[in-house]
Amino acid sequence: MDEKKKLQAYVAFSEMTKKLMLIAGLWPVANPTLFYSIKPLIALSIALCTAIVITNFTIGNIKNITVMTKGLSLATSFYTTSLKIICFALNRKDAMILHNTLADYYNNYLNNGNFKKLVLIGLSGVRRLSKTFSFLVFLSLLTYVLIPIISILIQLLHNDGNKIVLMLAMPAKYPWNSTNNGLLIYWINYLFECSAAVCLFVVTCSADSLFSFYVFQMSGHLRVMSCQLNFHEENINHHIIIRECVIKYGDLIKCRDILQKIYGPIILWMIISSALVICALIFQMAELEKVTVGEVLLFTAYSGSKLLQTFMYASSGSVLTSESENFLDAVYQSNWVGKNRKRFQTSILILLTQKPIVLIACKYFAVSIDMFVMVLNTSLSYFFLLQTMAEKQN
């Protein structure tokens, strides 16, 4: 892919993420309208209400582990969506500072022919992960939404005088009977669950893709700084370059802190919830006697999206740490030994005392590829525990 196509891909990726965030009302806007300000409240209300009715279903079937896990996995996803909305709504000003800081630097790099290619390295991988993740989330939610419609159509085609059995899109238990109180109540509940599916898709895909996008920008920023330190000409003002690097690295530390503030609770919750969801999905498939096409699609898409989601966060953290280590290596290997360069050497020492940039989730977990492995191990442990409980129950 040439530079022009990469630039177009970068703009397309940026704009698509921004549009999804705007739909949910989570994009930082300087002077938001009243309607835009209440968008997060609407999305939060839908996500929380859906999580509560699914939790009600889960509690109602707590003695049946196979049925309970169907609600547990989906309820966890809606609680995660609610948490993302809350984190972005509470940190709107910080999110604006983060976005403007990275965007200003990146636009300057993209307009510089020497740095354009450097800052676009790795874009195809980030976009590919984001697209695959969005497709899997869409496929899993579409499966939930279409199964009731397909069930009704099949019953209508093979109608032998029996009453049509209505089913909801999601394993939910409302304060009222949703399937036996007439078609109006049923369709109202069904449309509500469809809106909840849209809410989950928009918030999940936009927030997770935005995290990868910000880390991609920060990594590109570090690569440019490493490149600037590869100077050997005597006519270059080394002190100015190093001073700029010190300022830029400080800005990146501030961006890291904001990213941790916004995404820290999300990542911490995701580490726990992803293990639960993956475990519940594996357990459901293991307990099925007959597997339908819809169940295979749902399991593949849902479990695949959770695995990919965890991997996106984990790999992004590892890439950022790796690029910051490469930058500090470039600082050490720069041409800083010489006579009458005390000011320059002092600036070098300031940079060398800096630690690599590591993303920490709520001061507990370092966001790295090790986190992904930990989630997989925890999922298997939960799965064996559920199997043991099911065997005792039987």
VOPAGU-2260 file (C-alpha; in pm, 1 decimal, decimal comma):
REM VOPAGU-2260
SITE   aa  ch    i         X         Y         Z
SITE  MET   A    0       0,0       0,0       0,0
SITE  ASP   A    1     150,1     336,0    -106,6
SITE  GLU   A    2     156,2     647,0     112,0
SITE  LYS   A    3    -149,5     804,2     -53,2
SITE  LYS   A    4    -365,8     497,4       8,0
SITE  LYS   A    5    -233,8     466,1     362,6
SITE  LEU   A    6    -322,4     828,3     428,0
SITE  GLN   A    7    -672,1     773,9     290,5
SITE  ALA   A    8    -707,6     462,8     507,0
SITE  TYR   A    9    -594,9     662,0     811,7
SITE  VAL   A   10    -851,4     935,9     745,6
SITE  ALA   A   11   -1127,1     679,1     683,1
SITE  PHE   A   12   -1046,0     493,5    1004,9
SITE  SER   A   13   -1038,2     817,3    1202,3
SITE  GLU   A   14   -1366,2     944,4    1057,0
SITE  MET   A   15   -1552,5     615,8    1105,5
SITE  THR   A   16   -1448,9     597,2    1471,5
SITE  LYS   A   17   -1550,6     959,2    1520,5
SITE  LYS   A   18   -1894,0     903,0    1360,4
SITE  LEU   A   19   -1967,6     605,7    1586,0
SITE  MET   A   20   -1862,0     805,6    1892,5
SITE  LEU   A   21   -2083,3    1096,6    1781,3
SITE  ILE   A   22   -2384,4     864,6    1743,7
SITE  ALA   A   23   -2344,5     758,4    2107,8
SITE  GLY   A   24   -2270,1    1115,1    2219,9
SITE  LEU   A   25   -1926,4    1018,8    2352,1
SITE  TRP   A   26   -1704,8    1222,0    2120,1
SITE  PRO   A   27   -1557,6    1526,4    2302,0
SITE  VAL   A   28   -1732,7    1834,4    2160,3
SITE  ALA   A   29   -1640,9    2186,5    2274,1
SITE  ASN   A   30   -1993,9    2331,7    2280,9
SITE  PRO   A   31   -2241,2    2041,6    2269,6
SITE  THR   A   32   -2610,2    2098,1    2205,4
SITE  LEU   A   33   -2870,8    1989,9    2459,8
SITE  PHE   A   34   -2966,1    1687,5    2250,3
SITE  TYR   A   35   -2602,6    1580,5    2215,1
SITE  SER   A   36   -2551,7    1619,5    2591,3
SITE  ILE   A   37   -2838,3    1382,9    2673,7
SITE  LYS   A   38   -2732,9    1119,6    2418,2
SITE  PRO   A   39   -2504,7     942,4    2668,4
SITE  LEU   A   40   -2789,7     939,4    2922,8
SITE  ILE   A   41   -3021,0     775,2    2668,7
SITE  ALA   A   42   -2757,3     515,8    2576,0
SITE  LEU   A   43   -2676,5     452,4    2944,7
SITE  SER   A   44   -3045,5     406,9    3030,4
SITE  ILE   A   45   -3093,7     154,9    2750,3
SITE  ALA   A   46   -2777,2     -40,7    2838,5
SITE  LEU   A   47   -2847,5     -46,5    3213,5
SITE  CYS   A   48   -3214,4    -143,0    3177,1
SITE  THR   A   49   -3118,3    -426,1    2943,1
SITE  ALA   A   50   -2845,3    -542,5    3180,8
SITE  ILE   A   51   -3092,2    -542,4    3471,4
SITE  VAL   A   52   -3363,4    -749,6    3296,2
SITE  ILE   A   53   -3100,8    -999,4    3176,1
SITE  THR   A   54   -2957,7   -1016,0    3528,7
SITE  ASN   A   55   -3312,6   -1080,9    3651,8
SITE  PHE   A   56   -3330,1   -1374,7    3409,5
SITE  THR   A   57   -2991,2   -1501,0    3530,7
SITE  ILE   A   58   -3092,8   -1486,7    3897,0
SITE  GLY   A   59   -3423,8   -1656,0    3818,2
SITE  ASN   A   60   -3237,2   -1951,6    3664,6
SITE  ILE   A   61   -2949,1   -1966,6    3909,6
SITE  LYS   A   62   -3023,8   -2331,5    3989,9
SITE  ASN   A   63   -2988,3   -2426,7    3623,8
SITE  ILE   A   64   -2625,4   -2351,1    3540,7
SITE  THR   A   65   -2667,8   -2412,4    3165,5
SITE  VAL   A   66   -2952,8   -2159,8    3137,3
SITE  MET   A   67   -2794,8   -1917,9    3384,4
SITE  THR   A   68   -2475,0   -1884,5    3179,7
SITE  LYS   A   69   -2679,0   -1768,4    2877,1
SITE  GLY   A   70   -2784,4   -1460,9    3067,3
SITE  LEU   A   71   -2458,2   -1414,0    3254,3
SITE  SER   A   72   -2246,5   -1361,7    2943,0
SITE  LEU   A   73   -2482,2   -1110,6    2781,4
SITE  ALA   A   74   -2554,5    -918,2    3103,0
SITE  THR   A   75   -2179,4    -875,9    3152,7
SITE  SER   A   76   -2146,4    -722,0    2805,7
SITE  PHE   A   77   -2419,2    -465,0    2877,0
SITE  TYR   A   78   -2263,4    -373,3    3211,6
SITE  THR   A   79   -1935,3    -322,0    3023,3
SITE  THR   A   80   -2114,3     -93,7    2776,6
SITE  SER   A   81   -2263,6     105,4    3064,9
SITE  LEU   A   82   -1919,8     145,5    3222,4
SITE  LYS   A   83   -1772,3     275,7    2895,9
SITE  ILE   A   84   -2047,3     537,5    2865,1
SITE  ILE   A   85   -1992,0     651,5    3225,8
SITE  CYS   A   86   -1612,5     673,3    3187,7
SITE  PHE   A   87   -1632,9     883,3    2871,9
SITE  ALA   A   88   -1911,2    1105,6    3004,2
SITE  LEU   A   89   -1722,3    1182,4    3327,0
SITE  ASN   A   90   -1391,1    1249,7    3148,8
SITE  ARG   A   91   -1513,8    1450,3    2851,9
SITE  LYS   A   92   -1272,9    1741,9    2908,0
SITE  ASP   A   93    -973,7    1513,4    2952,9
SITE  ALA   A   94   -1072,7    1323,1    2638,5
SITE  MET   A   95   -1076,3    1650,6    2445,6
SITE  ILE   A   96    -725,1    1737,9    2568,0
SITE  LEU   A   97    -601,1    1390,1    2472,6
SITE  HIS   A   98    -754,5    1406,5    2126,0
SITE  ASN   A   99    -637,2    1761,8    2048,0
SITE  THR   A  100    -280,3    1694,9    2169,0
SITE  LEU   A  101    -234,1    1381,6    1959,3
SITE  ALA   A  102    -420,4    1522,4    1657,1
SITE  ASP   A  103    -206,5    1838,7    1646,8
SITE  TYR   A  104     119,5    1643,6    1653,4
SITE  TYR   A  105      -4,2    1386,5    1404,8
SITE  ASN   A  106    -133,9    1641,0    1153,8
SITE  ASN   A  107     206,1    1809,0    1155,9
SITE  TYR   A  108     377,1    1476,4    1091,7
SITE  LEU   A  109     138,6    1387,1     808,2
SITE  ASN   A  110     213,5    1719,8     640,5
SITE  ASN   A  111     586,9    1651,7     663,7
SITE  GLY   A  112     716,3    1435,1     380,0
SITE  ASN   A  113     999,7    1303,5     597,2
SITE  PHE   A  114     770,3    1167,1     866,5
SITE  LYS   A  115     450,9    1072,7     681,9
SITE  LYS   A  116     561,0     717,8     601,4
SITE  LEU   A  117     700,9     669,6     950,4
SITE  VAL   A  118     379,2     756,6    1137,8
SITE  LEU   A  119     163,4     534,5     915,6
SITE  ILE   A  120     358,8     216,0     994,9
SITE  GLY   A  121     129,3     -48,6    1142,3
SITE  LEU   A  122    -193,9     118,4    1030,4
SITE  SER   A  123    -314,0    -178,2     824,4
SITE  GLY   A  124    -281,9    -411,7    1125,0
SITE  VAL   A  125    -477,0    -179,6    1355,2
SITE  ARG   A  126    -753,2    -127,4    1096,5
SITE  ARG   A  127    -774,4    -500,0    1022,4
SITE  LEU   A  128    -817,4    -585,9    1390,6
SITE  SER   A  129   -1076,3    -313,3    1435,7
SITE  LYS   A  130   -1276,4    -417,4    1128,0
SITE  THR   A  131   -1271,9    -785,4    1223,5
SITE  PHE   A  132   -1376,4    -703,0    1578,3
SITE  SER   A  133   -1664,0    -480,1    1459,3
SITE  PHE   A  134   -1782,2    -749,7    1217,7
SITE  LEU   A  135   -1784,6   -1016,3    1490,7
SITE  VAL   A  136   -1976,6    -790,4    1730,5
SITE  PHE   A  137   -2226,1    -708,2    1454,3
SITE  LEU   A  138   -2266,8   -1076,4    1361,3
SITE  SER   A  139   -2327,3   -1187,3    1720,8
SITE  LEU   A  140   -2587,3    -915,2    1783,8
SITE  LEU   A  141   -2752,2    -977,3    1447,1
SITE  THR   A  142   -2786,9   -1344,7    1541,8
SITE  TYR   A  143   -2960,9   -1249,6    1865,7
SITE  VAL   A  144   -3198,4   -1015,7    1680,8
SITE  LEU   A  145   -3283,6   -1247,6    1391,0
SITE  ILE   A  146   -3343,6   -1572,7    1580,7
SITE  PRO   A  147   -3693,7   -1465,9    1707,4
SITE  ILE   A  148   -3796,7   -1348,9    1359,7
SITE  ILE   A  149   -3675,2   -1671,6    1197,8
SITE  SER   A  150   -3857,5   -1871,9    1465,4
SITE  ILE   A  151   -4185,0   -1689,6    1393,9
SITE  LEU   A  152   -4146,8   -1735,3    1016,5
SITE  ILE   A  153   -4078,3   -2108,1    1053,9
SITE  GLN   A  154   -4387,0   -2147,8    1272,3
SITE  LEU   A  155   -4598,9   -1955,1    1021,1
SITE  LEU   A  156   -4476,5   -2172,1     733,2
SITE  HIS   A  157   -4552,3   -2492,1     922,3
SITE  ASN   A  158   -4862,3   -2368,1    1100,0
SITE  ASP   A  159   -5090,4   -2659,3    1183,0
SITE  GLY   A  160   -5334,3   -2467,0    1396,1
SITE  ASN   A  161   -5111,0   -2438,2    1701,0
SITE  LYS   A  162   -5053,4   -2107,8    1872,5
SITE  ILE   A  163   -4732,4   -1934,3    1763,5
SITE  VAL   A  164   -4470,0   -1936,1    2038,4
SITE  LEU   A  165   -4303,6   -1596,4    2071,9
SITE  MET   A  166   -3948,2   -1558,9    2195,3
SITE  LEU   A  167   -3744,8   -1252,5    2284,5
SITE  ALA   A  168   -3417,7   -1155,5    2122,9
SITE  MET   A  169   -3230,0   -1176,8    2451,0
SITE  PRO   A  170   -3255,2   -1396,1    2762,2
SITE  ALA   A  171   -3441,8   -1136,1    2967,9
SITE  LYS   A  172   -3706,2   -1141,1    3240,2
SITE  TYR   A  173   -3927,1    -829,6    3257,8
SITE  PRO   A  174   -4161,1    -734,2    3544,4
SITE  TRP   A  175   -4443,1    -826,9    3305,4
SITE  ASN   A  176   -4498,2   -1124,7    3079,7
SITE  SER   A  177   -4354,9   -1022,0    2744,5
SITE  THR   A  178   -4479,3   -1310,6    2532,7
SITE  ASN   A  179   -4830,7   -1375,2    2663,9
SITE  ASN   A  180   -4969,1   -1022,2    2696,3
SITE  GLY   A  181   -5041,0    -965,9    2329,0
SITE  LEU   A  182   -4842,1    -875,8    2021,1
SITE  LEU   A  183   -4814,5    -506,2    2109,7
SITE  ILE   A  184   -4624,4    -572,2    2434,3
SITE  TYR   A  185   -4408,9    -832,4    2260,4
SITE  TRP   A  186   -4308,7    -604,9    1974,0
SITE  ILE   A  187   -4238,1    -314,6    2211,7
SITE  ASN   A  188   -4001,4    -537,5    2409,5
SITE  TYR   A  189   -3846,0    -675,5    2092,1
SITE  LEU   A  190   -3780,9    -327,4    1950,3
SITE  PHE   A  191   -3633,1    -220,4    2283,9
SITE  GLU   A  192   -3392,6    -512,9    2270,1
SITE  CYS   A  193   -3303,2    -423,0    1911,2
SITE  SER   A  194   -3221,6     -68,5    2024,7
SITE  ALA   A  195   -3010,1    -217,5    2305,0
SITE  ALA   A  196   -2819,9    -424,9    2048,2
SITE  VAL   A  197   -2752,6    -110,9    1840,9
SITE  CYS   A  198   -2636,3      73,0    2153,9
SITE  LEU   A  199   -2398,5    -208,5    2246,8
SITE  PHE   A  200   -2256,6    -223,9    1893,4
SITE  VAL   A  201   -2197,8     150,9    1860,7
SITE  VAL   A  202   -2043,6     202,8    2205,4
SITE  THR   A  203   -1831,6    -113,6    2201,0
SITE  CYS   A  204   -1688,4     -75,8    1851,2
SITE  SER   A  205   -1621,7     297,7    1880,9
SITE  ALA   A  206   -1465,4     296,8    2229,7
SITE  ASP   A  207   -1243,0      -6,3    2168,2
SITE  SER   A  208   -1132,1     112,8    1824,1
SITE  LEU   A  209   -1059,3     458,5    1965,7
SITE  PHE   A  210    -823,8     308,4    2224,4
SITE  SER   A  211    -627,0     129,4    1950,6
SITE  PHE   A  212    -630,2     449,0    1743,7
SITE  TYR   A  213    -488,8     664,7    2024,3
SITE  VAL   A  214    -216,1     410,2    2102,4
SITE  PHE   A  215    -133,0     395,2    1730,2
SITE  GLN   A  216     -90,0     774,4    1726,7
SITE  MET   A  217     128,3     770,3    2038,2
SITE  SER   A  218     344,0     492,6    1891,5
SITE  GLY   A  219     390,9     688,1    1567,6
SITE  HIS   A  220     484,5     993,5    1773,0
SITE  LEU   A  221     759,6     793,4    1946,7
SITE  ARG   A  222     893,3     661,2    1614,0
SITE  VAL   A  223     928,6    1016,5    1482,8
SITE  MET   A  224    1115,2    1121,5    1795,7
SITE  SER   A  225    1349,9     822,7    1760,3
SITE  CYS   A  226    1416,4     920,5    1398,6
SITE  GLN   A  227    1494,2    1280,3    1496,3
SITE  LEU   A  228    1766,5    1156,7    1730,1
SITE  ASN   A  229    1958,2     985,9    1448,2
SITE  PHE   A  230    2173,9    1293,4    1386,0
SITE  HIS   A  231    2541,7    1290,9    1310,0
SITE  GLU   A  232    2587,5    1624,8    1131,0
SITE  GLU   A  233    2773,9    1886,9    1330,0
SITE  ASN   A  234    2568,4    2177,1    1188,9
SITE  ILE   A  235    2249,2    2054,9    1354,2
SITE  ASN   A  236    2141,1    2224,1    1674,8
SITE  HIS   A  237    2128,9    1911,1    1887,6
SITE  HIS   A  238    2017,0    2092,3    2199,2
SITE  ILE   A  239    1697,2    2223,7    2033,9
SITE  ILE   A  240    1606,9    1876,6    1908,4
SITE  ILE   A  241    1662,0    1717,7    2247,5
SITE  ARG   A  242    1469,5    1994,7    2422,4
SITE  GLU   A  243    1176,2    1934,5    2186,0
SITE  CYS   A  244    1195,6    1561,4    2258,0
SITE  VAL   A  245    1183,4    1628,8    2632,4
SITE  ILE   A  246     869,4    1842,6    2586,5
SITE  LYS   A  247     705,3    1590,6    2352,8
SITE  TYR   A  248     782,4    1298,7    2581,6
SITE  GLY   A  249     625,0    1493,3    2867,5
SITE  ASP   A  250     314,1    1545,4    2654,2
SITE  LEU   A  251     301,7    1172,8    2583,3
SITE  ILE   A  252     320,3    1098,3    2956,2
SITE  LYS   A  253      20,6    1330,0    3007,8
SITE  CYS   A  254    -164,6    1153,3    2725,5
SITE  ARG   A  255     -80,9     818,7    2887,0
SITE  ASP   A  256    -223,3     942,3    3218,9
SITE  ILE   A  257    -546,7    1057,4    3054,8
SITE  LEU   A  258    -576,3     729,3    2865,8
SITE  GLN   A  259    -535,5     541,8    3195,0
SITE  LYS   A  260    -794,1     763,4    3362,8
SITE  ILE   A  261   -1055,2     698,8    3094,2
SITE  TYR   A  262    -982,0     338,0    3007,6
SITE  GLY   A  263    -837,2     210,1    3337,2
SITE  PRO   A  264   -1172,3     102,1    3491,4
SITE  ILE   A  265   -1285,2     -32,3    3153,0
SITE  ILE   A  266    -975,5    -250,6    3110,1
SITE  LEU   A  267    -987,1    -374,2    3471,0
SITE  TRP   A  268   -1353,0    -472,7    3432,4
SITE  MET   A  269   -1282,9    -624,0    3091,2
SITE  ILE   A  270   -1012,8    -852,8    3233,7
SITE  ILE   A  271   -1268,2    -999,7    3474,5
SITE  SER   A  272   -1572,9    -994,7    3246,3
SITE  SER   A  273   -1400,9   -1136,3    2935,8
SITE  ALA   A  274   -1291,5   -1441,5    3130,9
SITE  LEU   A  275   -1649,6   -1489,9    3257,6
SITE  VAL   A  276   -1806,3   -1444,5    2913,1
SITE  ILE   A  277   -1563,4   -1676,9    2732,5
SITE  CYS   A  278   -1604,7   -1937,3    3007,7
SITE  ALA   A  279   -1986,6   -1912,8    2990,4
SITE  LEU   A  280   -1989,2   -1946,3    2611,8
SITE  ILE   A  281   -1760,9   -2251,9    2613,8
SITE  PHE   A  282   -1973,9   -2410,6    2885,1
SITE  GLN   A  283   -2295,0   -2350,1    2686,3
SITE  MET   A  284   -2151,7   -2516,6    2377,4
SITE  ALA   A  285   -2015,4   -2808,9    2579,5
SITE  GLU   A  286   -2357,6   -2872,9    2735,1
SITE  LEU   A  287   -2556,1   -2866,3    2408,6
SITE  GLU   A  288   -2677,2   -3203,2    2281,2
SITE  LYS   A  289   -2779,1   -3070,3    1938,4
SITE  VAL   A  290   -2599,4   -2775,0    1784,1
SITE  THR   A  291   -2787,1   -2551,7    1539,3
SITE  VAL   A  292   -2640,2   -2317,1    1278,6
SITE  GLY   A  293   -2754,1   -2015,0    1479,4
SITE  GLU   A  294   -2582,9   -2139,8    1793,3
SITE  VAL   A  295   -2258,4   -2203,7    1604,2
SITE  LEU   A  296   -2270,0   -1851,3    1455,9
SITE  LEU   A  297   -2345,0   -1697,8    1793,0
SITE  PHE   A  298   -2069,3   -1888,7    1971,7
SITE  THR   A  299   -1811,2   -1816,3    1701,6
SITE  ALA   A  300   -1893,6   -1446,3    1671,6
SITE  TYR   A  301   -1942,5   -1375,8    2041,3
SITE  SER   A  302   -1641,4   -1567,0    2174,4
SITE  GLY   A  303   -1428,2   -1442,8    1882,8
SITE  SER   A  304   -1520,9   -1080,7    1954,3
SITE  LYS   A  305   -1434,7   -1113,9    2324,9
SITE  LEU   A  306   -1099,7   -1276,2    2247,6
SITE  LEU   A  307   -1019,2   -1015,2    1983,9
SITE  GLN   A  308   -1129,1    -732,7    2213,6
SITE  THR   A  309    -892,2    -849,8    2486,2
SITE  PHE   A  310    -611,9    -897,0    2232,4
SITE  MET   A  311    -662,9    -544,4    2090,9
SITE  TYR   A  312    -613,7    -385,1    2431,6
SITE  ALA   A  313    -327,8    -616,9    2531,7
SITE  SER   A  314    -132,3    -583,5    2206,8
SITE  SER   A  315    -180,1    -204,5    2199,4
SITE  GLY   A  316     -26,7    -175,7    2545,5
SITE  SER   A  317     269,4    -392,8    2445,8
SITE  VAL   A  318     329,7    -195,0    2124,6
SITE  LEU   A  319     329,5     137,0    2311,6
SITE  THR   A  320     576,0       9,8    2572,5
SITE  SER   A  321     799,6    -136,3    2301,2
SITE  GLU   A  322     807,8     190,3    2103,8
SITE  SER   A  323     890,2     391,5    2416,7
SITE  GLU   A  324    1177,5     151,9    2493,0
SITE  ASN   A  325    1303,5     193,0    2136,1
SITE  PHE   A  326    1293,6     569,6    2181,9
SITE  LEU   A  327    1497,0     555,6    2502,4
SITE  ASP   A  328    1747,2     329,4    2324,3
SITE  ALA   A  329    1768,3     587,3    2044,5
SITE  VAL   A  330    1837,8     856,0    2305,3
SITE  TYR   A  331    2126,3     654,0    2447,5
SITE  GLN   A  332    2268,2     576,0    2102,9
SITE  SER   A  333    2250,3     936,0    1979,8
SITE  ASN   A  334    2572,2    1127,4    1918,2
SITE  TRP   A  335    2584,9    1286,2    2262,0
SITE  VAL   A  336    2949,6    1229,8    2356,7
SITE  GLY   A  337    3169,6    1525,1    2278,2
SITE  LYS   A  338    3344,7    1834,7    2407,7
SITE  ASN   A  339    3166,4    2151,6    2519,4
SITE  ARG   A  340    2823,5    1987,6    2507,4
SITE  LYS   A  341    2728,5    1998,7    2873,2
SITE  ARG   A  342    2382,5    2146,0    2815,6
SITE  PHE   A  343    2313,2    1885,8    2551,6
SITE  GLN   A  344    2437,5    1602,9    2773,9
SITE  THR   A  345    2223,0    1730,4    3062,0
SITE  SER   A  346    1912,7    1712,3    2842,1
SITE  ILE   A  347    2012,3    1361,0    2735,1
SITE  LEU   A  348    2042,2    1255,2    3098,9
SITE  ILE   A  349    1695,6    1395,5    3169,5
SITE  LEU   A  350    1553,6    1171,9    2897,9
SITE  LEU   A  351    1755,4     869,5    3005,4
SITE  THR   A  352    1609,8     893,2    3356,0
SITE  GLN   A  353    1258,6     852,6    3211,9
SITE  LYS   A  354    1089,4     515,2    3236,1
SITE  PRO   A  355     924,0     344,7    2936,7
SITE  ILE   A  356     557,6     433,7    2889,5
SITE  VAL   A  357     349,0     155,7    3040,8
SITE  LEU   A  358     -31,7     161,8    3055,2
SITE  ILE   A  359    -159,2      55,1    3397,8
SITE  ALA   A  360    -525,1     -32,8    3454,7
SITE  CYS   A  361    -631,3     129,0    3785,3
SITE  LYS   A  362    -278,7      81,3    3927,3
SITE  TYR   A  363    -325,8    -296,6    3929,3
SITE  PHE   A  364    -254,9    -450,4    3587,0
SITE  ALA   A  365      -3,3    -355,7    3321,0
SITE  VAL   A  366    -174,4    -355,9    2982,2
SITE  SER   A  367      38,6    -599,0    2783,4
SITE  ILE   A  368      13,2    -925,8    2594,2
SITE  ASP   A  369      53,9   -1106,7    2927,3
SITE  MET   A  370    -292,6    -977,4    3015,8
SITE  PHE   A  371    -437,9   -1166,9    2719,8
SITE  VAL   A  372    -273,3   -1491,0    2832,7
SITE  MET   A  373    -403,3   -1433,7    3186,1
SITE  VAL   A  374    -761,8   -1396,7    3058,8
SITE  LEU   A  375    -734,4   -1724,4    2865,6
SITE  ASN   A  376    -599,8   -1909,2    3169,1
SITE  THR   A  377    -870,9   -1763,1    3392,6
SITE  SER   A  378   -1142,1   -1860,0    3141,7
SITE  LEU   A  379   -1028,7   -2223,0    3147,1
SITE  SER   A  380   -1019,8   -2223,0    3528,2
SITE  TYR   A  381   -1376,4   -2087,9    3544,1
SITE  PHE   A  382   -1488,6   -2343,9    3285,5
SITE  PHE   A  383   -1358,1   -2639,1    3487,9
SITE  LEU   A  384   -1521,4   -2490,9    3798,9
SITE  LEU   A  385   -1858,7   -2466,1    3620,2
SITE  GLN   A  386   -1825,3   -2821,1    3494,6
SITE  THR   A  387   -1763,3   -2944,9    3847,9
SITE  MET   A  388   -2067,1   -2751,0    3975,8
SITE  ALA   A  389   -2285,6   -2888,7    3695,9
SITE  GLU   A  390   -2178,0   -3244,6    3771,1
SITE  LYS   A  391   -2264,0   -3202,5    4140,4
SITE  GLN   A  392   -2598,8   -3050,2    4044,3
SITE  ASN   A  393   -2683,0   -3350,1    3826,9
